[in-house]
Amino acid sequence: MTVTLDDIQAARRLLQGQVIATPMLPAPRLSALTGAEVFVKYENLQVTASFKDRGAYVKLAALPEDARRRGVVTMSAGNHAQSVAYHAQRLGIPATIVMPEPTPFVKVASTKAFGARVVLHGETLADSQERVEAIIAAEGSTLVHPYDDPLIIAGQGTIALEMLEAVPDLDVLVIPIGGGGLIAGNAVAARGLRPAIEVVGVEAALYPSMRNAVRGEGRPIGGPTLAEGIAVKNVGRMTRPIIAALVSDIVLVDEAQLERAVNAYLTLQKTMAEGAGAAGLAAMLAEPARFRGKRVGLVLCGGNIDPRILASIMVRELERDSRIVSIRLTIPDRPGVLGGIATLLGEHGANILEVDHHRLFLDVPAKGAKIDVTVEARDRAHAEEIVQACADQGWHPVPIATAKAIE
């Protein structure tokens, strides 16, 4: 192994007083949701709201003076960027961060706020890496790789030391995988302390890069994902053999499962999780039988999520639960009908959120109209009651996508 338990324990000593020893707490409501006994490590409480603070400080603190003067450069979709910028600012090291152009604005703004020079380039980290290599050639900067560096890996592995110190008898750790630095370090630490513990990785289904590499699969890679923090095409050269040796399986989660996990952290745990940060919980929602009855440790590894995206996720989850329902009604176009609809919905306890009136649809008679109504319901049964009441009036209700009405 390129990283050992001794390396991770040394990193932990170095990090004392430099990063937050985040809480590891039981999560009864997530336990009820998943059927396992869940404990959450809240790395979203770090200064930059992600676990990346750990590896970034360990790497930067180790740089010799001449390297510090020349500065550092890295490519990142956001969390590593912020952590490098933050600790570079603390240590007086010039930092340049190359970020993919689709990186959420909140991460770009936060990185700039820590004093780094930010360069937006390309669609993916692989594209950004090309610009990084050009900057290194031109300026002599030192690369602070997001995951393929033994000091970065050792710093991230300190999380498992703290988790097992807080809850020594965990059965499973479920850890997101991008390039593999987080899971590699924590697998070394956890298996070094407790050889019998299981470590399960999680990737976004659109970016199964490590699973492809470890299993020899050829799943397609690419596409827009909520978990942009782990949307990596090129996995780590150092991390791959560690994962192959110490990680029992890699679960793939789709976008709906990631959305559900982000929403569960917000509504049940009252805490912010970005898509990548919620990937561990998404794996438990995707394969509940695998984890049922076990003591599971989750790393909520980041909380940097665009507020607009978060708001959209909450509305979409309300729709999936039928607590927000949009229906299209076909009605006669005469005075009083709209008032009758409002009265009927009120009698059935529906809260009207939006109404959109259409008279020019060609599939409606000249003396007819269509009404799109978005309402709030208590639950699925209540939503069905509302739709049936509209049907009983002869309004021919047809469900439509809520997203159109809410946006």
Secondary structure as a PSIPRED ss2 file (coil, helix, strand):
# PSIPRED VFORMAT (PSIPRED V4.0)

   1 M C   1.000  0.000  0.000
   2 T C   1.000  0.000  0.000
   3 V C   1.000  0.000  0.000
   4 T C   1.000  0.000  0.000
   5 L H   0.000  1.000  0.000
   6 D H   0.000  1.000  0.000
   7 D H   0.000  1.000  0.000
   8 I H   0.000  1.000  0.000
   9 Q H   0.000  1.000  0.000
  10 A H   0.000  1.000  0.000
  11 A H   0.000  1.000  0.000
  12 R H   0.000  1.000  0.000
  13 R H   0.000  1.000  0.000
  14 L H   0.000  1.000  0.000
  15 L H   0.000  1.000  0.000
  16 Q C   1.000  0.000  0.000
  17 G C   1.000  0.000  0.000
  18 Q C   1.000  0.000  0.000
  19 V C   1.000  0.000  0.000
  20 I C   1.000  0.000  0.000
  21 A C   1.000  0.000  0.000
  22 T C   1.000  0.000  0.000
  23 P C   1.000  0.000  0.000
  24 M E   0.000  0.000  1.000
  25 L E   0.000  0.000  1.000
  26 P E   0.000  0.000  1.000
  27 A C   1.000  0.000  0.000
  28 P H   0.000  1.000  0.000
  29 R H   0.000  1.000  0.000
  30 L H   0.000  1.000  0.000
  31 S H   0.000  1.000  0.000
  32 A H   0.000  1.000  0.000
  33 L H   0.000  1.000  0.000
  34 T H   0.000  1.000  0.000
  35 G C   1.000  0.000  0.000
  36 A C   1.000  0.000  0.000
  37 E E   0.000  0.000  1.000
  38 V E   0.000  0.000  1.000
  39 F E   0.000  0.000  1.000
  40 V E   0.000  0.000  1.000
  41 K E   0.000  0.000  1.000
  42 Y E   0.000  0.000  1.000
  43 E H   0.000  1.000  0.000
  44 N H   0.000  1.000  0.000
  45 L H   0.000  1.000  0.000
  46 Q C   1.000  0.000  0.000
  47 V C   1.000  0.000  0.000
  48 T C   1.000  0.000  0.000
  49 A C   1.000  0.000  0.000
  50 S E   0.000  0.000  1.000
  51 F C   1.000  0.000  0.000
  52 K H   0.000  1.000  0.000
  53 D H   0.000  1.000  0.000
  54 R H   0.000  1.000  0.000
  55 G H   0.000  1.000  0.000
  56 A H   0.000  1.000  0.000
  57 Y H   0.000  1.000  0.000
  58 V H   0.000  1.000  0.000
  59 K H   0.000  1.000  0.000
  60 L H   0.000  1.000  0.000
  61 A H   0.000  1.000  0.000
  62 A C   1.000  0.000  0.000
  63 L C   1.000  0.000  0.000
  64 P C   1.000  0.000  0.000
  65 E H   0.000  1.000  0.000
  66 D H   0.000  1.000  0.000
  67 A H   0.000  1.000  0.000
  68 R H   0.000  1.000  0.000
  69 R H   0.000  1.000  0.000
  70 R H   0.000  1.000  0.000
  71 G C   1.000  0.000  0.000
  72 V E   0.000  0.000  1.000
  73 V E   0.000  0.000  1.000
  74 T E   0.000  0.000  1.000
  75 M E   0.000  0.000  1.000
  76 S C   1.000  0.000  0.000
  77 A C   1.000  0.000  0.000
  78 G C   1.000  0.000  0.000
  79 N H   0.000  1.000  0.000
  80 H H   0.000  1.000  0.000
  81 A H   0.000  1.000  0.000
  82 Q H   0.000  1.000  0.000
  83 S H   0.000  1.000  0.000
  84 V H   0.000  1.000  0.000
  85 A H   0.000  1.000  0.000
  86 Y H   0.000  1.000  0.000
  87 H H   0.000  1.000  0.000
  88 A H   0.000  1.000  0.000
  89 Q H   0.000  1.000  0.000
  90 R H   0.000  1.000  0.000
  91 L H   0.000  1.000  0.000
  92 G C   1.000  0.000  0.000
  93 I C   1.000  0.000  0.000
  94 P C   1.000  0.000  0.000
  95 A E   0.000  0.000  1.000
  96 T E   0.000  0.000  1.000
  97 I E   0.000  0.000  1.000
  98 V E   0.000  0.000  1.000
  99 M E   0.000  0.000  1.000
 100 P C   1.000  0.000  0.000
 101 E C   1.000  0.000  0.000
 102 P C   1.000  0.000  0.000
 103 T C   1.000  0.000  0.000
 104 P C   1.000  0.000  0.000
 105 F H   0.000  1.000  0.000
 106 V H   0.000  1.000  0.000
 107 K H   0.000  1.000  0.000
 108 V H   0.000  1.000  0.000
 109 A H   0.000  1.000  0.000
 110 S H   0.000  1.000  0.000
 111 T H   0.000  1.000  0.000
 112 K H   0.000  1.000  0.000
 113 A H   0.000  1.000  0.000
 114 F C   1.000  0.000  0.000
 115 G C   1.000  0.000  0.000
 116 A C   1.000  0.000  0.000
 117 R E   0.000  0.000  1.000
 118 V E   0.000  0.000  1.000
 119 V E   0.000  0.000  1.000
 120 L E   0.000  0.000  1.000
 121 H C   1.000  0.000  0.000
 122 G C   1.000  0.000  0.000
 123 E C   1.000  0.000  0.000
 124 T C   1.000  0.000  0.000
 125 L H   0.000  1.000  0.000
 126 A H   0.000  1.000  0.000
 127 D H   0.000  1.000  0.000
 128 S H   0.000  1.000  0.000
 129 Q H   0.000  1.000  0.000
 130 E H   0.000  1.000  0.000
 131 R H   0.000  1.000  0.000
 132 V H   0.000  1.000  0.000
 133 E H   0.000  1.000  0.000
 134 A H   0.000  1.000  0.000
 135 I H   0.000  1.000  0.000
 136 I H   0.000  1.000  0.000
 137 A H   0.000  1.000  0.000
 138 A H   0.000  1.000  0.000
 139 E H   0.000  1.000  0.000
 140 G C   1.000  0.000  0.000
 141 S C   1.000  0.000  0.000
 142 T E   0.000  0.000  1.000
 143 L E   0.000  0.000  1.000
 144 V C   1.000  0.000  0.000
 145 H C   1.000  0.000  0.000
 146 P C   1.000  0.000  0.000
 147 Y C   1.000  0.000  0.000
 148 D C   1.000  0.000  0.000
 149 D C   1.000  0.000  0.000
 150 P H   0.000  1.000  0.000
 151 L H   0.000  1.000  0.000
 152 I H   0.000  1.000  0.000
 153 I H   0.000  1.000  0.000
 154 A H   0.000  1.000  0.000
 155 G H   0.000  1.000  0.000
 156 Q H   0.000  1.000  0.000
 157 G H   0.000  1.000  0.000
 158 T H   0.000  1.000  0.000
 159 I H   0.000  1.000  0.000
 160 A H   0.000  1.000  0.000
 161 L H   0.000  1.000  0.000
 162 E H   0.000  1.000  0.000
 163 M H   0.000  1.000  0.000
 164 L H   0.000  1.000  0.000
 165 E H   0.000  1.000  0.000
 166 A H   0.000  1.000  0.000
 167 V C   1.000  0.000  0.000
 168 P C   1.000  0.000  0.000
 169 D C   1.000  0.000  0.000
 170 L C   1.000  0.000  0.000
 171 D C   1.000  0.000  0.000
 172 V E   0.000  0.000  1.000
 173 L E   0.000  0.000  1.000
 174 V E   0.000  0.000  1.000
 175 I E   0.000  0.000  1.000
 176 P E   0.000  0.000  1.000
 177 I C   1.000  0.000  0.000
 178 G C   1.000  0.000  0.000
 179 G C   1.000  0.000  0.000
 180 G C   1.000  0.000  0.000
 181 G H   0.000  1.000  0.000
 182 L H   0.000  1.000  0.000
 183 I H   0.000  1.000  0.000
 184 A H   0.000  1.000  0.000
 185 G H   0.000  1.000  0.000
 186 N H   0.000  1.000  0.000
 187 A H   0.000  1.000  0.000
 188 V H   0.000  1.000  0.000
 189 A H   0.000  1.000  0.000
 190 A H   0.000  1.000  0.000
 191 R H   0.000  1.000  0.000
 192 G H   0.000  1.000  0.000
 193 L H   0.000  1.000  0.000
 194 R C   1.000  0.000  0.000
 195 P C   1.000  0.000  0.000
 196 A C   1.000  0.000  0.000
 197 I C   1.000  0.000  0.000
 198 E E   0.000  0.000  1.000
 199 V E   0.000  0.000  1.000
 200 V E   0.000  0.000  1.000
 201 G E   0.000  0.000  1.000
 202 V E   0.000  0.000  1.000
 203 E E   0.000  0.000  1.000
 204 A E   0.000  0.000  1.000
 205 A C   1.000  0.000  0.000
 206 L C   1.000  0.000  0.000
 207 Y C   1.000  0.000  0.000
 208 P C   1.000  0.000  0.000
 209 S H   0.000  1.000  0.000
 210 M H   0.000  1.000  0.000
 211 R H   0.000  1.000  0.000
 212 N H   0.000  1.000  0.000
 213 A H   0.000  1.000  0.000
 214 V H   0.000  1.000  0.000
 215 R H   0.000  1.000  0.000
 216 G C   1.000  0.000  0.000
 217 E C   1.000  0.000  0.000
 218 G C   1.000  0.000  0.000
 219 R C   1.000  0.000  0.000
 220 P C   1.000  0.000  0.000
 221 I C   1.000  0.000  0.000
 222 G C   1.000  0.000  0.000
 223 G C   1.000  0.000  0.000
 224 P C   1.000  0.000  0.000
 225 T C   1.000  0.000  0.000
 226 L C   1.000  0.000  0.000
 227 A C   1.000  0.000  0.000
 228 E H   0.000  1.000  0.000
 229 G H   0.000  1.000  0.000
 230 I H   0.000  1.000  0.000
 231 A C   1.000  0.000  0.000
 232 V C   1.000  0.000  0.000
 233 K C   1.000  0.000  0.000
 234 N C   1.000  0.000  0.000
 235 V C   1.000  0.000  0.000
 236 G C   1.000  0.000  0.000
 237 R C   1.000  0.000  0.000
 238 M C   1.000  0.000  0.000
 239 T H   0.000  1.000  0.000
 240 R H   0.000  1.000  0.000
 241 P H   0.000  1.000  0.000
 242 I H   0.000  1.000  0.000
 243 I H   0.000  1.000  0.000
 244 A H   0.000  1.000  0.000
 245 A H   0.000  1.000  0.000
 246 L H   0.000  1.000  0.000
 247 V C   1.000  0.000  0.000
 248 S C   1.000  0.000  0.000
 249 D E   0.000  0.000  1.000
 250 I E   0.000  0.000  1.000
 251 V E   0.000  0.000  1.000
 252 L E   0.000  0.000  1.000
 253 V E   0.000  0.000  1.000
 254 D C   1.000  0.000  0.000
 255 E H   0.000  1.000  0.000
 256 A H   0.000  1.000  0.000
 257 Q H   0.000  1.000  0.000
 258 L H   0.000  1.000  0.000
 259 E H   0.000  1.000  0.000
 260 R H   0.000  1.000  0.000
 261 A H   0.000  1.000  0.000
 262 V H   0.000  1.000  0.000
 263 N H   0.000  1.000  0.000
 264 A H   0.000  1.000  0.000
 265 Y H   0.000  1.000  0.000
 266 L H   0.000  1.000  0.000
 267 T H   0.000  1.000  0.000
 268 L H   0.000  1.000  0.000
 269 Q H   0.000  1.000  0.000
 270 K C   1.000  0.000  0.000
 271 T C   1.000  0.000  0.000
 272 M C   1.000  0.000  0.000
 273 A C   1.000  0.000  0.000
 274 E C   1.000  0.000  0.000
 275 G C   1.000  0.000  0.000
 276 A C   1.000  0.000  0.000
 277 G C   1.000  0.000  0.000
 278 A C   1.000  0.000  0.000
 279 A H   0.000  1.000  0.000
 280 G H   0.000  1.000  0.000
 281 L H   0.000  1.000  0.000
 282 A H   0.000  1.000  0.000
 283 A H   0.000  1.000  0.000
 284 M H   0.000  1.000  0.000
 285 L H   0.000  1.000  0.000
 286 A H   0.000  1.000  0.000
 287 E C   1.000  0.000  0.000
 288 P H   0.000  1.000  0.000
 289 A H   0.000  1.000  0.000
 290 R H   0.000  1.000  0.000
 291 F H   0.000  1.000  0.000
 292 R C   1.000  0.000  0.000
 293 G C   1.000  0.000  0.000
 294 K C   1.000  0.000  0.000
 295 R E   0.000  0.000  1.000
 296 V E   0.000  0.000  1.000
 297 G E   0.000  0.000  1.000
 298 L E   0.000  0.000  1.000
 299 V E   0.000  0.000  1.000
 300 L E   0.000  0.000  1.000
 301 C C   1.000  0.000  0.000
 302 G E   0.000  0.000  1.000
 303 G C   1.000  0.000  0.000
 304 N C   1.000  0.000  0.000
 305 I C   1.000  0.000  0.000
 306 D C   1.000  0.000  0.000
 307 P H   0.000  1.000  0.000
 308 R H   0.000  1.000  0.000
 309 I H   0.000  1.000  0.000
 310 L H   0.000  1.000  0.000
 311 A H   0.000  1.000  0.000
 312 S H   0.000  1.000  0.000
 313 I H   0.000  1.000  0.000
 314 M H   0.000  1.000  0.000
 315 V H   0.000  1.000  0.000
 316 R H   0.000  1.000  0.000
 317 E H   0.000  1.000  0.000
 318 L H   0.000  1.000  0.000
 319 E H   0.000  1.000  0.000
 320 R H   0.000  1.000  0.000
 321 D C   1.000  0.000  0.000
 322 S C   1.000  0.000  0.000
 323 R C   1.000  0.000  0.000
 324 I E   0.000  0.000  1.000
 325 V E   0.000  0.000  1.000
 326 S E   0.000  0.000  1.000
 327 I E   0.000  0.000  1.000
 328 R E   0.000  0.000  1.000
 329 L E   0.000  0.000  1.000
 330 T E   0.000  0.000  1.000
 331 I E   0.000  0.000  1.000
 332 P E   0.000  0.000  1.000
 333 D C   1.000  0.000  0.000
 334 R C   1.000  0.000  0.000
 335 P C   1.000  0.000  0.000
 336 G C   1.000  0.000  0.000
 337 V H   0.000  1.000  0.000
 338 L H   0.000  1.000  0.000
 339 G H   0.000  1.000  0.000
 340 G H   0.000  1.000  0.000
 341 I H   0.000  1.000  0.000
 342 A H   0.000  1.000  0.000
 343 T H   0.000  1.000  0.000
 344 L H   0.000  1.000  0.000
 345 L H   0.000  1.000  0.000
 346 G H   0.000  1.000  0.000
 347 E H   0.000  1.000  0.000
 348 H C   1.000  0.000  0.000
 349 G C   1.000  0.000  0.000
 350 A C   1.000  0.000  0.000
 351 N E   0.000  0.000  1.000
 352 I E   0.000  0.000  1.000
 353 L E   0.000  0.000  1.000
 354 E E   0.000  0.000  1.000
 355 V E   0.000  0.000  1.000
 356 D E   0.000  0.000  1.000
 357 H E   0.000  0.000  1.000
 358 H E   0.000  0.000  1.000
 359 R C   1.000  0.000  0.000
 360 L C   1.000  0.000  0.000
 361 F C   1.000  0.000  0.000
 362 L C   1.000  0.000  0.000
 363 D C   1.000  0.000  0.000
 364 V C   1.000  0.000  0.000
 365 P C   1.000  0.000  0.000
 366 A C   1.000  0.000  0.000
 367 K C   1.000  0.000  0.000
 368 G E   0.000  0.000  1.000
 369 A E   0.000  0.000  1.000
 370 K E   0.000  0.000  1.000
 371 I E   0.000  0.000  1.000
 372 D E   0.000  0.000  1.000
 373 V E   0.000  0.000  1.000
 374 T E   0.000  0.000  1.000
 375 V E   0.000  0.000  1.000
 376 E E   0.000  0.000  1.000
 377 A C   1.000  0.000  0.000
 378 R C   1.000  0.000  0.000
 379 D C   1.000  0.000  0.000
 380 R H   0.000  1.000  0.000
 381 A H   0.000  1.000  0.000
 382 H H   0.000  1.000  0.000
 383 A H   0.000  1.000  0.000
 384 E H   0.000  1.000  0.000
 385 E H   0.000  1.000  0.000
 386 I H   0.000  1.000  0.000
 387 V H   0.000  1.000  0.000
 388 Q H   0.000  1.000  0.000
 389 A H   0.000  1.000  0.000
 390 C H   0.000  1.000  0.000
 391 A H   0.000  1.000  0.000
 392 D H   0.000  1.000  0.000
 393 Q C   1.000  0.000  0.000
 394 G C   1.000  0.000  0.000
 395 W C   1.000  0.000  0.000
 396 H C   1.000  0.000  0.000
 397 P C   1.000  0.000  0.000
 398 V E   0.000  0.000  1.000
 399 P E   0.000  0.000  1.000
 400 I E   0.000  0.000  1.000
 401 A C   1.000  0.000  0.000
 402 T H   0.000  1.000  0.000
 403 A H   0.000  1.000  0.000
 404 K H   0.000  1.000  0.000
 405 A H   0.000  1.000  0.000
 406 I H   0.000  1.000  0.000
 407 E C   1.000  0.000  0.000
